[in-house]
Amino acid sequence: MSGKIILLVEDNPDDEALTLRALKKNNILNQVVIAHDGVEAVNYLLGPDSANNPVPQIILLDLKLPKMNGLEVLKCLRSDERTKLLPVIILTSSREEQDLLNSYDLGANSYIRKPVDFNQFIAAVQQLGLYWLVLNEIPPIRR
């Protein structure tokens, strides 16, 4: 499991630390690449130097991001042949039904609301890791 990269797209330092802590607590020792805004995420995956970056097994994408919000990132990823099949898990605190609908409409593979309680969040990350990093197989990625 440790050879599979996770791309975490999160601008909030507290949520970033919480997610990293939950991954570690669940013995998910994969390398985590962090993008702090939507533009950074898109550049990592599709920018001029993206061919040199490891392809993530999953993308954990927040919706409320600076420069380019998560829905815009998702739309961009789904419109490009190189990234249209990468698993994108929306990991957000948004309780807005429209965010949920828009995420799936744009091709999100999963939508997870960040639980406020840390123990619930640890359990959610454990399930996420088991399914998306162990059981799920992604298609070959074109570069």
Helices and strands as residue ranges (DSSP letters): E 5-9, H 13-25, E 32-35, H 38-46, G 50-52, E 56-61, H 70-78, E 88-92, H 97-105, E 110-113, H 118-129, I 130-135
